[in-house]
Amino acid sequence: RPWVAEFYADAAHAPAWFAPGGARPAAAAALEQLRAADRRGLDPADYGVAELAAKVAAAGIGEQGPEIVARADVALTAAMLRFLTDLRDGRARTRDVAPHLSKPASDPGFGPRLRTAIADDRIAALVDAAEPTFPLYARLKRLLAHYRMLAAQPQPSLPALPARRAKVEPGDSWDGVGALHERLALLGDLPGGVARPADDRYAEPLVSAGMRFQDRHGLTPDGVLGRATHAQLNVPLQRRVDQITLSLERLRWLPGFPPGPMIAVNIPSFRLWAFADASAPERPALNMPVIVGRAVRTETPVFIGEMRRVEFSPYWNVPPSILRDEVLPALRRDPAWLQRHDMELVGTGRDRTVASSVDAAALAALESGALRVRQRPGPRNALDGIKFVLPNTMDIYLHGTPAPALFKAARRDFSHGCIRVADPAALARFVLRDQPEWTAARIEAAMASGTTTTANLTAGIPVVIFYTTAIAGADDRALFLHDLYGHDRRLEAALRTARAGGR
């Protein structure tokens, strides 16, 4: 309401969309953009397009009274300002669904820009400019158009694949082979032109297509059609449209990033990308698997941090939750547990005395917070020789791991909240690439030295920890992922609440 008032105050309260001869061309262009809001992951019904079009049409016919024209003009302005703001910032309140994610407050600058776009008949360009520049966003929009087309076919929900108690292994006979062929061909996992199987045997090339489908849905690509694969195959296409729409909404919460390096981690896909230039949509400089926090128990939060330094051979300071839930019970059972894990006690007050023996007094001090536990640098250290520091109140950071075998799992929520990276040396080379003294050999040596060394970055690097269950790769390949933390369900509920309340 204040934005609308300011919009008209700046032009002496004259109509913006109507001239003495009727509606300006920009009015039709604005209605066209609102009708096509679903192409951008928004709902045209949120902007009352049908009623709005009727008002504009009525105001543009003949000699209408000034009140009719004014009401239509204000209604179209309000709808466009809301539409533009939704495109830039999203519809849901981030504090309800992503409390740790903060975005600078939106400025009311759409008013002057909208008036200029009306005068120059450049509404479409204004709408395009309101959308995020994050590279994934444009790819998801293309994916949305493709899945809307699939879901709009005469039979958008393919017949459910026949249920089977046992797994379907390569070479097995199964009466669902024909339906599976149709489904994988429709989704693009089976190359076009491949003939339908002459019998009901699950064999090549269907097995390879099944593996591609599994890989795109966060499953182990073994070609075996188990319960999880069956469930993903039977997801309605409209649900995929919904996933993409929710993912677009979340990307609108991210601020614009200036030119320069950026690191992004998507929690549901267990993957990290490092971009040499955040403003350019080229392929990432790095792409590696990660391990994130356990669902329900120790979830990794969605937030934006700034990496400022790299610590080599760091101490691992045991977080209070791990101390309370894991370390203290182990020490009560076995006081020698501390030494076997290369850990030691450190005072939290002025007295920073280091000790390695545990007795009743030490246990009491740990329980009261007078002592804390840290793990010395070395081969057993939980950070595996490196820690990427991005200061935040949740004590979340990136680091290596002495258990690389965990990266072989398709679902990788094993951590206490921090993010373990598969190739920490490569990430270190990326963030220190403008410091030639930090060669690859020196990085490897510092990680293995056992002596803590800190490398400060010449400039902070944004680290975006985000959450989308739909991803489109640089080749526009679609990935649909498990709603690991239930964020999709919460976002859908928040959007329903926003719509019911008229926002």
Salt bridges, closest charged atoms under 4 A:
ASP43 OD2 - ARG499 NH2 3.99
ASP46 OD1 - ARG499 NE 2.75
GLU51 OE2 - LYS55 NZ 3.91
GLU67 OE2 - ARG71 NH2 3.19
ASP86 OD2 - ARG503 NH1 2.62
ASP89 OD2 - ARG88 NE 3.57
ASP89 OD1 - LYS103 NZ 3.11
ASP96 OD2 - ARG93 NE 2.86
ASP107 OD2 - ARG88 NH1 3.98
ASP107 OD1 - ARG113 NH2 3.85
ASP128 OD1 - ARG40 NH2 2.98
GLU131 OE1 - ARG40 NH1 2.57
GLU131 OE1 - LYS141 NZ 2.82
GLU182 OE2 - ARG196 NH1 2.82
ASP189 OD1 - ARG216 NE 2.71
ASP215 OD2 - ARG477 NH2 2.69
ASP242 OD2 - ARG239 NH1 3.91
GLU249 OE1 - ARG91 NE 3.21
GLU249 OE1 - ARG252 NH1 3.23
GLU306 OE1 - ARG308 NE 3.28
GLU311 OE2 - ARG309 NE 3.30
ASP325 OD1 - ARG324 NE 3.11
GLU326 OE2 - HIS416 NE2 2.66
ASP334 OD2 - ARG340 NH1 2.75
GLU344 OE2 - ARG374 NE 2.62
GLU344 OE1 - ARG376 NH1 2.96
GLU367 OE2 - ARG332 NH2 2.54
ASP413 OD1 - ARG411 NE 2.88
ASP476 OD1 - ARG142 NH2 3.00
ASP488 OD1 - ARG250 NH1 2.78
GLU492 OE2 - ARG239 NH1 2.52
